[in-house]
Each structure stands twice: as C-alpha cells, then as structure tokens.
Amino acid sequence: MNNQKPISPRLSTLLACLLLTAGCAQSPSSVEPAPPVTAQEQPASGVEEKGQTAQNDTFLPGLDEQKIRLSERDRSQCFNLQPGGVKTSRKGHHTVGRCQPQSLIYARCRTGLITCRLGDTSPVQWYSCAKRSGNTTARPVPGSVMVLDANSRRGMPTGHPVYVEQAWANGDGTWRLRISHTNYDRKCHLDKDATVLYNPTHMTASFKSGPWSTWAGNLKVLGFILR
C-alpha cells in the first residue's frame, strides 16, 4: 500500500517557480529580438566610385540632371561666343586674336573644374593628369567631359573635349550620348545637341548628328573626366 501523500497545488506552483528561476526553462517571449541592421552593416549597393565601374548597377539616364542644371545657373558666360578677329595691341600692331571659348575652355567652364592646370594644358594632358588623380572613368556620366584622343589626321593634334549632357545605355553594351562642344570648326561655333554612339569595349565614339556626323566615326576615346 502506498502511503505517499499527493503534492498539494500550492507546493506544485512553488516548485515550478524555482525551476524557472534556476534557468532550467525559458519562456519563448523572453528571447531578445535581433538588433536592427545599421547602415554600415548593409550589403554593398553597387554604387560606382570615381574611377571605378560598378558591375551590376543600373544606370538611370538624367539621374543627376537637375543637380547639374542647378550647378550651372551661374555659368551663362560659357555660351558667350567671341569670334576671332583683328585686334590692336599697345604698340599699334594689328594681330589676329583667337576666338573664344576654345574647346577646352568651354569644357572647363561647363564643369567648373579648375584642377590639372599645367600652363597651356591640352585636352590629352588634362585627361592624363585627372587620371593620375583617380578622377576619370570609362563609363559615361552626365556632366562629365569625354576626351577624344589626339588625331593629327583629323586636325586634333592635342585631342578634343566634349561635354556630356545626357547618356543612355543601349541593350548591346554601347551608349547613346547627347554632347555639346565648341570650336569644332576652328571658329568657336557651338554645337549644343550632337548625338554620339560610344562603344566602351573598343573605346570609340561615332557622331550620329551634328556638324561632325559626316566624317567623325570610330574616334578613339581616352575616357571621361568627372566633376
């Protein structure tokens, strides 16, 4: 015959509390939630840095166009064309002055870049200096300067800079650019709406509209100088 007395309900409650206090059991509601992920812990978003090309990014045409336009509100002087002509020096001699703005002066004016001034810097020299500073890319960026390589046969012994107004990615890896440049005819005339097909694989540019469209095909491109 079993003489053991049953445990009273009060004693059962007391034993259960002792077990929870000793850590033998843990209520699911007592588990602390994981801390939120901070900005520093977020995975890389693929944003392109200067001088580098993101591998899996999607370019949105005109993404920074509004900012570019705002930055150019005080640059109306870039479009003040001054044709070359006869000028009188202090000694009374007549000399032929250069028209303005020259192509490089126009590109600097539009971007506001005053870096890499090496005296009478040519476009090729400007690009080389900017590249050493890590301020160039092979990817078109609105507001940048595309520098064409020197080409004596085409009358560009020191290269030629064009300002990138807009850029669109084509499905085949090429880009369609809308550019503006001056002094394309040695008279400092301004072409503000030329279409250029840029091939980053071969680093070439072909003008599809504008005064150069009749002959400027597969011109060698050095790259793009960033703001």
C-alpha positions as CSV (number, residue, x, y, z in Angstrom):
1,M,0.0,0.0,0.0
2,N,1.4,3.4,-1.0
3,N,1.4,5.8,1.9
4,Q,3.0,8.8,0.0
5,K,0.8,11.9,0.2
6,P,0.0,13.8,-3.0
7,I,1.7,17.1,-3.6
8,S,-0.6,20.0,-2.8
9,P,-1.3,22.5,-5.6
10,R,0.5,25.3,-3.7
11,L,3.7,23.2,-3.5
12,S,3.5,22.4,-7.2
13,T,3.3,26.1,-8.1
14,L,6.3,26.8,-5.8
15,L,8.5,24.1,-7.4
16,A,7.7,25.4,-10.9
17,C,8.8,28.9,-10.0
18,L,12.0,27.6,-8.6
19,L,12.8,25.8,-11.8
20,L,12.2,28.9,-13.9
21,T,14.4,31.0,-11.6
22,A,17.2,28.5,-11.9
23,G,17.2,28.7,-15.7
24,C,16.0,25.2,-16.4
25,A,13.3,26.6,-18.6
26,Q,12.9,29.8,-20.7
27,S,9.8,31.3,-21.9
28,P,9.7,31.9,-25.7
29,S,8.6,35.5,-25.0
30,S,11.8,36.2,-23.1
31,V,14.1,35.8,-26.2
32,E,15.5,39.2,-27.1
33,P,14.9,40.3,-30.7
34,A,18.0,40.6,-33.0
35,P,19.4,44.2,-33.2
36,P,18.5,46.2,-36.3
37,V,21.0,46.3,-39.2
38,T,22.8,49.6,-39.3
39,A,23.8,51.5,-42.4
40,Q,27.3,50.3,-42.0
41,E,26.2,46.7,-42.0
42,Q,24.1,46.9,-45.1
43,P,25.4,44.9,-48.1
44,A,27.1,46.9,-50.8
45,S,24.7,48.6,-53.1
46,G,26.9,48.6,-56.1
47,V,27.2,52.4,-56.2
48,E,30.1,53.4,-58.5
49,E,33.0,55.3,-57.1
50,K,35.2,57.7,-59.0
51,G,37.5,55.9,-61.4
52,Q,35.6,52.5,-61.0
53,T,32.7,50.9,-62.8
54,A,30.1,49.0,-60.9
55,Q,29.5,45.5,-62.3
56,N,25.8,45.1,-61.7
57,D,24.4,48.6,-61.5
58,T,21.5,50.1,-63.5
59,F,22.1,53.5,-64.9
60,L,19.2,55.9,-64.9
61,P,19.5,58.5,-67.7
62,G,19.4,62.0,-66.4
63,L,19.6,60.9,-62.8
64,D,21.6,63.9,-61.7
65,E,20.4,66.2,-64.5
66,Q,18.6,68.5,-62.1
67,K,21.6,68.9,-59.9
68,I,23.8,69.6,-62.9
69,R,21.4,72.3,-64.2
70,L,21.4,73.9,-60.7
71,S,25.2,73.9,-60.6
72,E,25.3,75.7,-64.0
73,R,23.0,78.6,-63.1
74,D,26.0,80.9,-62.8
75,R,27.7,79.6,-66.0
76,S,25.9,81.6,-68.7
77,Q,29.3,83.1,-69.6
78,C,30.2,79.7,-71.1
79,F,28.0,80.4,-74.0
80,N,29.3,83.9,-74.7
81,L,30.9,83.3,-78.1
82,Q,33.6,85.7,-79.2
83,P,34.7,85.1,-82.8
84,G,38.4,85.8,-83.5
85,G,39.2,89.0,-85.4
86,V,41.6,91.9,-85.7
87,K,42.9,93.4,-82.5
88,T,45.1,96.4,-81.8
89,S,47.9,96.0,-79.4
90,R,49.5,98.7,-77.2
91,K,52.2,99.2,-79.9
92,G,49.5,99.7,-82.5
93,H,50.2,96.5,-84.3
94,H,47.2,94.5,-85.7
95,T,47.1,90.9,-84.6
96,V,44.5,88.2,-85.2
97,G,43.0,87.1,-81.9
98,R,41.8,83.6,-81.2
99,C,38.0,83.0,-81.0
100,Q,36.6,82.0,-77.6
101,P,35.8,79.9,-75.9
102,Q,38.2,77.3,-77.2
103,S,37.0,73.7,-76.7
104,L,39.0,73.1,-73.5
105,I,37.9,76.4,-72.0
106,Y,34.3,75.6,-72.8
107,A,34.6,72.2,-71.1
108,R,36.2,73.6,-68.0
109,C,33.6,76.4,-67.9
110,R,30.7,73.9,-68.0
111,T,32.1,71.6,-65.4
112,G,33.7,74.2,-63.1
113,L,36.8,72.1,-63.0
114,I,40.0,74.1,-62.4
115,T,42.2,71.1,-61.5
116,C,45.2,70.0,-63.5
117,R,46.1,73.4,-64.9
118,L,49.5,72.8,-66.4
119,G,50.1,76.0,-68.2
120,D,48.6,75.8,-71.7
121,T,47.2,72.3,-70.9
122,S,45.9,70.3,-73.9
123,P,42.9,68.0,-73.6
124,V,45.1,64.9,-73.6
125,Q,47.3,66.4,-70.8
126,W,44.2,67.3,-68.8
127,Y,42.9,63.8,-69.0
128,S,46.3,62.2,-68.1
129,C,46.5,64.5,-65.0
130,A,42.9,63.7,-64.0
131,K,43.5,60.0,-64.4
132,R,46.5,60.1,-62.1
133,S,44.2,61.7,-59.5
134,G,41.7,59.0,-59.9
135,N,39.1,61.4,-61.4
136,T,38.3,59.6,-64.6
137,T,36.1,56.7,-65.7
138,A,35.3,54.7,-68.8
139,R,31.6,54.9,-68.0
140,P,29.6,57.9,-69.4
141,V,28.3,60.2,-66.7
142,P,26.1,63.3,-67.4
143,G,28.1,66.4,-66.5
144,S,31.4,64.8,-67.3
145,V,33.9,65.6,-70.1
146,M,34.6,62.9,-72.7
147,V,38.1,63.4,-74.1
148,L,38.9,62.3,-77.6
149,D,42.5,61.2,-78.2
150,A,44.9,63.1,-80.3
151,N,44.3,62.6,-84.0
152,S,46.5,64.7,-86.4
153,R,44.8,63.3,-89.5
154,R,41.5,64.8,-88.3
155,G,43.0,68.1,-87.1
156,M,43.1,67.2,-83.4
157,P,46.8,67.0,-82.6
158,T,46.1,67.7,-78.9
159,G,42.8,65.8,-78.6
160,H,39.3,67.3,-78.2
161,P,37.0,67.5,-75.1
162,V,33.2,67.3,-75.4
163,Y,30.7,67.9,-72.6
164,V,28.2,65.1,-71.8
165,E,24.7,66.5,-71.5
166,Q,22.9,63.1,-71.2
167,A,23.7,59.4,-71.5
168,W,21.5,56.4,-72.2
169,A,22.6,52.7,-72.1
170,N,21.8,50.6,-75.1
171,G,21.0,46.9,-74.9
172,D,24.1,45.9,-76.7
173,G,26.5,47.5,-74.2
174,T,27.0,50.7,-76.2
175,W,25.9,54.2,-75.0
176,R,24.0,57.0,-76.7
177,L,25.3,60.3,-75.6
178,R,24.0,63.9,-76.1
179,I,27.0,66.1,-76.1
180,S,28.0,69.8,-76.7
181,H,31.3,71.2,-77.8
182,T,32.8,74.3,-79.2
183,N,35.5,75.2,-81.7
184,Y,34.7,72.1,-83.7
185,D,35.2,74.2,-86.9
186,R,38.2,76.3,-85.7
187,K,35.7,79.3,-85.5
188,C,34.5,78.7,-81.9
189,H,31.0,77.9,-83.1
190,L,28.9,75.9,-80.5
191,D,27.3,72.6,-81.2
192,K,24.8,72.0,-78.3
193,D,22.9,68.9,-79.4
194,A,25.0,66.3,-81.1
195,T,24.3,62.6,-80.8
196,V,27.3,60.3,-80.2
197,L,27.4,56.5,-80.1
198,Y,30.0,55.4,-77.6
199,N,31.5,51.9,-77.5
200,P,33.2,51.2,-74.2
201,T,34.6,47.9,-75.4
202,H,36.6,49.5,-78.2
203,M,36.7,53.0,-76.5
204,T,35.5,54.7,-79.7
205,A,32.9,57.4,-80.4
206,S,30.9,58.0,-83.6
207,F,29.0,61.2,-84.2
208,K,25.5,60.4,-85.5
209,S,24.3,64.0,-85.7
210,G,25.7,67.5,-85.8
211,P,28.4,69.0,-87.9
212,W,30.8,66.1,-87.4
213,S,28.4,63.4,-88.3
214,T,29.6,63.3,-91.9
215,W,33.1,62.1,-91.0
216,A,33.6,61.5,-87.3
217,G,33.3,57.7,-86.9
218,N,35.2,55.4,-84.5
219,L,37.3,58.2,-83.0
220,K,39.5,57.0,-80.2
221,V,38.2,57.9,-76.7
222,L,40.5,58.2,-73.7
223,G,37.7,58.3,-71.1
224,F,35.6,60.7,-69.1
225,I,36.8,63.3,-66.6
226,L,34.5,63.5,-63.6
227,R,33.4,66.6,-61.8
